Amino acid sequence: MLKNLLVASSLALTVSLAGCQSAYYSAWEQVGVEKRDIMVDRVEDAKESQEDAQEQFSSALEEFSALVNFDGGDLEDVYNSLNDEYEDSKSAAEDVSNRINKVQSVAEALFDEWEEELDEYENTTLRRESESKLRQTRQRYEDMLRAMRNAEGKMDPVLQRLQDNVLYLKHNLNANAIGALQGELTTIRGDVDTLIAEMNKAISESDAFIASMR
């Protein structure tokens, strides 16, 4: 596995700190790891981050549900728990976005290189086959990226609603405030359900893309 190449990892870290993407990919290639391999690895990472985000947003929904069904105890503890879930959800969303950006970065480098190398063929049959493969791979990638970005966009409404409710509760820490938030549960639940459904689509597209690259 790519992640287990310790020497390559050390080299990649060194070059990554320099902030030069072309040098970064060149360093990997020197140890036998092509952009194709890096791309598959990053798609896997992006898929895992979406799976983690699904769990986190579900956990936040459960905490909000517990809040609106509050039946006694320390309201400040309830607020702190919900705020923690919001912060964890925000971090999970940032990780998803970062992973998708990394997929897009290596994909652009891979397709640019592939396109340029088509001109190096002398055998026209092999060139046509490679060109056809490039089109197919790019289409699968675009389908996957679109699904990823769609899912990414569904995180914002949930985060905004969670933030609004956390802020409201922060300044109105009483039972009446919780009663006022009960109507929010249905909306947040619907947003989370939509988010999870879109992420499932993205995960499915990721699995199909990874399979096509192996």
C-alpha positions as CSV (number, residue, x, y, z in Angstrom):
1,M,0.0,0.0,0.0
2,L,1.0,3.6,-0.7
3,K,0.7,4.5,3.0
4,N,3.2,1.8,4.0
5,L,6.0,3.1,1.9
6,L,8.0,4.7,4.7
7,V,10.9,5.9,2.7
8,A,8.5,7.5,0.2
9,S,6.5,9.1,3.0
10,S,9.6,10.7,4.4
11,L,10.6,12.1,1.1
12,A,7.1,13.3,0.3
13,L,6.9,15.1,3.7
14,T,10.1,16.9,3.0
15,V,9.0,18.0,-0.5
16,S,5.5,18.9,0.8
17,L,7.0,21.3,3.2
18,A,8.6,23.1,0.3
19,G,5.2,23.7,-1.1
20,C,6.0,22.7,-4.7
21,Q,3.4,20.4,-6.2
22,S,5.5,19.4,-9.3
23,A,8.5,18.6,-7.1
24,Y,6.2,16.7,-4.8
25,Y,4.9,14.4,-7.6
26,S,8.4,14.0,-9.0
27,A,9.7,12.9,-5.6
28,W,7.0,10.2,-5.5
29,E,7.8,9.1,-9.0
30,Q,11.4,8.6,-8.1
31,V,10.4,5.9,-5.6
32,G,8.0,4.3,-8.1
33,V,4.7,5.9,-7.1
34,E,2.9,7.5,-10.0
35,K,0.2,10.2,-9.9
36,R,-2.3,7.5,-10.6
37,D,-1.4,5.8,-7.3
38,I,-1.5,9.1,-5.4
39,M,-4.9,9.8,-6.9
40,V,-6.4,6.5,-5.8
41,D,-4.9,7.0,-2.4
42,R,-6.4,10.4,-2.1
43,V,-9.8,9.3,-3.3
44,E,-9.7,6.6,-0.5
45,D,-8.8,9.3,2.0
46,A,-11.7,11.5,0.8
47,K,-14.1,8.6,1.0
48,E,-13.0,7.8,4.6
49,S,-13.4,11.5,5.6
50,Q,-17.0,11.5,4.3
51,E,-17.7,8.3,6.2
52,D,-16.4,9.9,9.4
53,A,-18.4,13.0,8.7
54,Q,-21.6,11.0,8.3
55,E,-21.0,9.5,11.8
56,Q,-20.2,12.9,13.3
57,F,-23.2,14.7,11.8
58,S,-25.4,11.8,13.0
59,S,-24.0,12.2,16.4
60,A,-24.7,15.9,16.4
61,L,-28.3,15.2,15.4
62,E,-28.6,12.7,18.3
63,E,-27.3,15.3,20.7
64,F,-29.7,18.0,19.4
65,S,-32.6,15.5,19.7
66,A,-31.6,14.8,23.3
67,L,-31.5,18.6,23.9
68,V,-35.0,19.3,22.7
69,N,-36.3,16.4,24.8
70,F,-34.5,17.7,27.9
71,D,-36.3,16.5,31.0
72,G,-34.1,17.7,33.8
73,G,-30.4,18.1,34.7
74,D,-27.8,20.7,34.2
75,L,-28.6,22.9,31.2
76,E,-25.0,24.1,31.0
77,D,-23.9,20.5,30.5
78,V,-26.4,20.1,27.7
79,Y,-25.2,23.3,26.0
80,N,-21.6,22.2,26.3
81,S,-22.3,18.9,24.8
82,L,-24.2,20.4,21.8
83,N,-21.4,23.0,21.3
84,D,-18.8,20.2,21.3
85,E,-20.8,18.3,18.6
86,Y,-21.0,21.5,16.5
87,E,-17.3,22.1,16.8
88,D,-16.5,18.4,15.9
89,S,-18.9,18.6,12.9
90,K,-17.2,21.8,11.7
91,S,-13.8,20.1,11.9
92,A,-15.2,17.0,10.1
93,A,-16.6,19.3,7.3
94,E,-13.2,21.0,6.9
95,D,-11.5,17.7,6.6
96,V,-13.9,16.6,3.9
97,S,-13.3,19.8,1.9
98,N,-9.5,19.5,2.3
99,R,-9.5,15.9,1.1
100,I,-11.6,16.7,-1.9
101,N,-9.3,19.6,-2.8
102,K,-6.4,17.2,-2.7
103,V,-8.1,14.8,-5.0
104,Q,-8.8,17.6,-7.4
105,S,-5.2,18.8,-7.3
106,V,-3.7,15.5,-8.2
107,A,-6.4,14.8,-10.8
108,E,-5.5,18.0,-12.7
109,A,-1.8,17.1,-12.7
110,L,-2.5,13.5,-13.8
111,F,-4.8,14.5,-16.7
112,D,-2.5,17.3,-17.9
113,E,0.4,14.9,-18.0
114,W,-1.7,12.2,-19.7
115,E,-2.8,14.7,-22.3
116,E,0.7,15.9,-23.0
117,E,2.1,12.4,-23.4
118,L,-0.4,11.5,-26.1
119,D,1.7,13.5,-28.5
120,E,4.7,11.2,-27.7
121,Y,3.1,8.1,-29.3
122,E,4.2,7.0,-32.7
123,N,1.8,4.0,-32.8
124,T,-1.5,5.5,-33.7
125,T,-3.5,2.6,-32.5
126,L,-2.0,2.8,-29.0
127,R,-2.5,6.5,-29.0
128,R,-6.2,6.2,-29.8
129,E,-6.6,3.6,-27.1
130,S,-4.8,5.8,-24.5
131,E,-6.9,8.8,-25.6
132,S,-10.1,6.8,-25.2
133,K,-9.0,5.6,-21.8
134,L,-8.2,9.2,-20.8
135,R,-11.7,10.3,-21.8
136,Q,-13.3,7.5,-19.8
137,T,-11.2,8.1,-16.7
138,R,-11.8,11.8,-16.8
139,Q,-15.6,11.3,-17.1
140,R,-15.6,8.9,-14.2
141,Y,-13.6,11.4,-12.2
142,E,-15.9,14.3,-13.1
143,D,-18.9,12.2,-12.0
144,M,-17.2,11.4,-8.7
145,L,-16.1,15.0,-8.1
146,R,-19.5,16.3,-8.8
147,A,-21.0,13.9,-6.3
148,M,-18.3,14.8,-3.7
149,R,-19.0,18.6,-4.2
150,N,-22.7,18.1,-4.0
151,A,-22.3,16.3,-0.6
152,E,-19.9,18.9,0.5
153,G,-22.4,21.6,-0.2
154,K,-25.0,19.8,2.0
155,M,-22.8,20.2,5.1
156,D,-23.2,24.0,5.2
157,P,-26.9,24.2,5.9
158,V,-26.5,21.7,8.8
159,L,-23.5,23.6,10.2
160,Q,-25.4,26.9,10.0
161,R,-28.4,25.6,11.8
162,L,-26.3,24.0,14.5
163,Q,-24.4,27.2,15.0
164,D,-27.6,29.2,15.2
165,N,-29.1,26.9,17.8
166,V,-25.9,26.8,19.8
167,L,-25.7,30.6,19.8
168,Y,-29.3,30.9,20.8
169,L,-28.9,28.5,23.6
170,K,-25.7,30.2,24.8
171,H,-27.6,33.4,25.4
172,N,-30.9,31.9,26.6
173,L,-29.8,29.0,28.8
174,N,-33.2,28.1,30.2
175,A,-36.0,25.5,29.7
176,N,-38.1,28.0,27.7
177,A,-35.3,28.4,25.2
178,I,-35.2,24.7,24.7
179,G,-38.9,24.7,24.1
180,A,-38.4,27.3,21.4
181,L,-35.8,25.1,19.7
182,Q,-38.1,22.0,19.4
183,G,-39.4,23.1,16.0
184,E,-35.8,23.1,14.7
185,L,-35.4,19.3,15.1
186,T,-37.4,18.3,12.1
187,T,-35.6,20.7,9.8
188,I,-32.1,19.6,11.1
189,R,-33.1,16.0,10.8
190,G,-34.1,16.5,7.2
191,D,-30.9,18.3,6.4
192,V,-28.8,15.6,8.0
193,D,-30.7,12.9,6.1
194,T,-30.1,14.7,2.8
195,L,-26.5,15.1,3.7
196,I,-26.0,11.5,4.4
197,A,-27.8,10.4,1.3
198,E,-25.6,12.7,-0.9
199,M,-22.5,11.4,0.9
200,N,-23.6,7.8,0.2
201,K,-23.8,8.7,-3.5
202,A,-20.3,10.2,-3.4
203,I,-18.9,7.2,-1.6
204,S,-20.5,4.9,-4.2
205,E,-18.9,7.0,-7.0
206,S,-15.6,6.9,-5.2
207,D,-15.7,3.1,-4.9
208,A,-16.5,2.8,-8.6
209,F,-13.7,5.2,-9.6
210,I,-11.2,3.3,-7.4
211,A,-12.2,0.0,-9.0
212,S,-11.7,1.4,-12.5
213,M,-8.2,2.6,-11.6
214,R,-7.0,-0.8,-10.5
